């Protein structure tokens, strides 16, 4: 069972059997904090395109596991440079969304 409680626009408390988390942001750009884990996600609403990444410091073992999982997702036909280009594109898109979100939030709070 999962329950979401909107504290105010842009801040949500998420409750589930396994614990609680806090989400900050809106559709398209969101930051989720659960215990010592911080995850950022960006997407284009309505398109199904999204990118999510852990933003907190991971141990070397966890980093190695994530790298291995990412490498398993790529098809063998993708060359290393194509994979790097795709990864860079997503990272730049994520950065642009977060910057846009920060600007919109700052303008909203300045009112």
Protein Blocks (a to p, Z undefined) as FASTA:
>chain_A
ZZdddfbghiacdddfkbccddeddehiacddehjaccdddddehklpacdddfbdcdfk
lmmmmmmmmmmmpcfklcfklmmmmmmmmmmmmmmmmmmmmmmmmmmmmZZ
